[in-house]
Amino acid sequence: MSSKKRTSKKQSTGSAESRQTVAQGLLRDLGGSVYTDLDEGRFPSLTLASRSVRNIVYDKKLQQFILGATTVKKSSGNIKHIRPFTQLIWLAYFAKKLVDEKRTSTLRDVFYSAQAFNVEFQDQAESDELITDLEVLMQMAREGMNIYPEERSAIFGNMTIEYTVPGYEGKTADLSANPDGVMIGPALTTAEFRDTDAELVLAIEKGGLFTRFIEERVHQKYKAILINTAGQPPRSTRFLIRRLNQELGLPVGILCDADPWGAHIAMVIKSGSANAAHLRELTTPNSKWLGVYASDIQKYKLPSDKLTEVDIKRLYELKSDPRYTEKMWHDELETFLKYKRKSEQEAFARYGLSYIVDTYLPEKLEMMKSS
């Protein structure tokens, strides 16, 4: 492979400053609309796209779920709406405060911060739901408003990034400097890509294989940026994967366990989820699921376990999902149901610890090039 260096081909869509400016404007406009209603003697109200199941549709062109045309209205003039309306306005206020002060907050922090303002949420699930409503209203991901989940994913590879978050502007970091990888948090998600010789991205479901790939120098052998998704990847990780693909033109390969849950992790990276149907910046449509496939269990004679009733139920759910109609996905789901077996990435260790790197991965990367 060549050693050509890459830098971002276009201005980053992920810089902290640009996202903050957009968020400030949107939140300011929201507040302004409430004041205008009050000044003109109207009960303030908010209209946003419905997130009901009936309003979630699959867009073949975008290759993801989107929200349809149905809307819902939350009005302070309706006694049933007063509580969610005021909660939503407070969340907008809190988000505006975060971006103005250049601070970040976790979803958990938001839940507890509400109590200091005597804003009541039954539990964090309720506050998380209202934050999603705020995303729909603003047409912006919560990360753009400086609200993040707990960090758990990591990245490793030959790449230099430049931070854009306050206090660290201009400072650089080498993503291969830490043998455990670098946690994917707000600062890394919004960093600029400055220098890399990488030619692809490998998103890996489990930390064990992520560590194995680092030890086996996969980032050098195959010029790969390695990402540990830690199971279902957090949205900030999916956003970063999309940036690497779009800004650097790096193809993305996904490695998961051979079970219905692993297949769905790959699909979420590729086509998003129904829960995030209101967002467009979390998918990487041209990414490739590399395995581990159901058919790989037979091909490589991998140690396997019997599918549970829950696994089988999940497979039928996936079969009814319009995202899985492509022949390769359809065939693998059918193979799962035919043999009723599942396996893990670690199962390749039966042939030696380096087998998955020296034999399986090259075969999958060749398949990725030809597809």
N, C-alpha and C positions, 0 to 999 in steps of 0.2 A: 504494500500500500504506500501511497505517496505520503510525504511529510508536510504537505501544504498546510499553512496556518490559516485559520478562519477567524474572522471577526464578524460582528453582526452586519448583515447585508442592508439593514434599514434601521431607522431610529427605533429604539426599544419602546414597546407598548407597556413595559412593566416598570419603568422608573418610578421611584417613590414620589418625586416631585410632580410628574405629569398626572399620576393617579390622584394625588392630593388635590391638585387644582380642579380637576373635573368633579371630584366629590364635593369640594367646597361649593362650587357653583350649583350643583344639583340640590344639595341640602339647603342652601340659601334660598333657592327658588321655592322649595317646599315650604319653608317657614314663611316666606313672603306671601304665598297663596293663602295661608291660614290667616295672616294679618289682614289681607285684602278682604277676605270673607267677613271678618269681624268688623272692619271699618265700614263695610257696606251693609251691615245688619243681617248677614246670613249666618246660618250655622255652618262652621267649617266642615268640609267633607273631603274624603280622599277616594279616588277611583283607581283600581288596579286590576290587572288581569287575574282571572280566577285560576287557582291552582288545583281545582277539582280534577279527579281522574277523567271526567268527560271532556275536559278542556285541554288535556295533554295529548298531542298528536305527533305522529312520526313524520319528519320531513326528510324525504329520500335524498333531496339535493344536499342538505346540510349533514345528512347521516346522523341525525340526533332527534330527540324529542324536543318539541317546542310547545309553548302555550298558544292556545287558539284565541278566537276573538271575544269570547265571553268575559265580561268584567264583573267585578263586585264593588259595591260602594260602602264605605264606612263613614257614617255621618254622626257628628256630635249632637244632631237633633233627634236621633233615634236612641232611646234609653238602652236598648240592647247593644248598641254600638259604642256607647260612651267609654266603656272600659278598654276594649281593644284599640279604639281611636286614640285615647290618651296615652296608652302604652306605646303605640307606634310613634306618636309625636315625641314622646320622651326619648325613644331609641334614636330618632333622627337628631334630636338635640345632643344626645350623648355622643353620637357618631361625629357630629359637627365639631364638638369640643375636642374629640380625639384628633381629627385632621388639623384643626386650627393649632393645637398645641404640639402637633407632630409626635403623638404618643400612640401606642398600640394597646389593644386589650384582647384577652381571650374571651371566648363565649362564656366561660365560667365567671370571669371578672364582671362581665356585663350583668349577669344575673344577680350577683351580690351588690354591685354598684347601684342597682335600681332600689335596693332597700334603703340606701342612704338618702334617697330622694322621696321615700315613702311611695314608690311605685311598686305595686304588688304583682308578682308573678306566682302562680301556684307552684311551679317548679322550673328547672332550667329548660325542660322540653318546651314549655310554653313560651319562654323568652326566645329560644332558638327559632320557634315557628314564626314569631313576630319579626325577628331579624330577617327571616326569609321573605316575609311580606314587604319589609323595607327594601330588600334587594329588588323585588318585582316592581315596586313603586318607583325606585330610582333607576331601574334598569342597569344596575351595577352590582357586582359581587361584593359581599361584605368585606373581603380583603381590601378592596379599593377604599373602604371607609375605615381601614385600620383595625378590623375585628377579625381575629384568627382563631382556629382551633388549636389545641395543644400540638406541639411539634413532635413528630415521631419518624418521619422519613429522613433519608440521608442521600448524599450525592458524593461521588468520587471520580476523579479523572484528571487528565492533563488539560486543565483550563485555568486561566486567570480571570477573575471577576473583579469589578470595581463597584464598591458600595455607593449607594445614592441616599441612604437614610441619614437624617440629621446627626451631626457629630462624627460621621464616618465618611463623609463625601470625599471621593478621591482616593481613599485607602483601598488597596488591592489585597486579594487573597488567592493562594494557590490551592485548588481543590484536590490536589494529590498530596498535600502536606500532612494530612492526618490519616493514619492507616485505618481508622475506624469510620472514615467518611466525615462529611460536614452536615450538620442538621439543616434541613430545609425549613427555615423560618422566614419571617417578614423581610429581614435584611437581605437574605440571599435571593428570595423570590423577586425582589425589585432591583437587584444588582444588574449592572451592564456586563455583557460578555466581551471581554477584551482580547483574549488570545487563546487559541486552542488548535491542536492538530487532529482533533477527534473527527471521525468519519461516520459515526453512528451513536445512537443512544440505546442502552439496554435497561429497560425497566424490569426489576426483579421483585417478585412478591415477598420473598423471605430474606431475613437478615443473614441466615446461615450461608445461603448461596452468594449473597452480596459479599460477605467476608471471604468466601472461597475464591470468588472472582478477583478480589483485590490481591489475595495471597498468590494466586496463579498469574498475576500481571495481565489480566484480560484487557485492561485499559491500554496497555502497550502492545500486546500481541495483535489486538484487533482494532486498535485506535478507537476505543469506546468510552463514552461517558456512562458511568454506572449509577443507577438510581435504585435505592432500596425503597419500595413503596410501602413496606410494613403492612402487608395485607391490602385491603382496599385503600388506595392512595388518598390522602387528604386533598382538598381542592387546590391548595397552594402548590402541591406537588404536580397535580395535573396541569395547572397553569404554567409551571416551569417547564414541564415536558413539551407543552405546546410551543412555548417561546423558543426552546432549543430547536424544535423542528422548523418553525416558521422563520425565525430570525437568522439562523445559521444554516438552514437547509439540511439538517441532519435527519436521516431516516431513523425511525424508532421501532425497535423490536421489543416484544413483551414476553417474559418468561414467568409462568405461573404453575401451580400444582395441576395435576391431571384430575380435576374434579369439577363439578358444575360451578363451584364458587370461584375457582381459578379462572375458568372461562369467562365468568361475568366480570372479574377484575379487569381482564384484558379488554372486554367490550366497553367498560366504563371509561377506560383511558381513551379508547378509540372514538366512542360515540356518546359519552356522557351518561347521565342517569335521568330518570323521570323526575327526581326530586330537584334537579338543577335545570329543568326544561326552560327556565326563564333566562339562562345565561348562555353566551356564545363563545366564551374564551377559555373553556375548560376541556375542549375536545381536540384530539389529534386524529382526524379521519383517515389519514394515509398511514397510520401506524400499523404494524403487523403483529398478530399473535403468532409467536414462534413455537409455542408449546408450554408445558408438556401436554401433548395431545392424548386423547383416549386411544388413538391408534398406535401411539408410541409405546403404550403399555405392552401391546402384543409384539410390536416390531423389535423392541429392545429387551423383551422378556423381563420387565421390571417387577420387583416385589410389589404386590398390590393388596388392597383390602376390598371387601364387598361393599357396594353402595348401600347406604341406609335408606329407609323409607323417605326420610327428609331429603336426601340427595336426589332420589328419583322424582319426588314431587317437584323439586326445584328444576330438574331437567325438563319436565313437561311445561313448567312456567316459561323457561327460556325458549322452548320450541314455539310457543305461542307469541313470542316477542318479535315484532317485525324486523328488528336489527339482526336476527339470526337466520335470515332466509338465504343468505349467500351460501353457495354450495359447500365450501369448506367448513363453515360453521355448522351447517345442517348435518353434514356427514359425520362430524365429530360427535355431535349430540346423539345421533343415531347409534354410533359405536359405543358410547357410554351405556346406552339403554340395552344394546345387544349383549354386551359382556357383563354389564353390571359390576364393573371393577373401577377402582380409583387408585391413584398413586401420587407420590410426592416428588418434588425435585430432588430431594436427598436420596431417592431410591437408586440413582445412578452410581452411588458410592459402592454398590455391590461389585462394580468393575474396577474400583480404585478411586481415590479422591480426585484425581485429575482427569478422569474419563469424560466427565461432562464438558470440560474445557477443551480437551484435545480431540475429542471425537464428535460428541453430540452438537456442541455449539457451532463448529465449522460447517456441519451439514445444514443446520438451520440457517446460518448466514448466507450460504449459497442459495438456499431456497428463497430467502428474502430478496436477494439480488435479482433472481429470475422472475419473481412474481410482479 
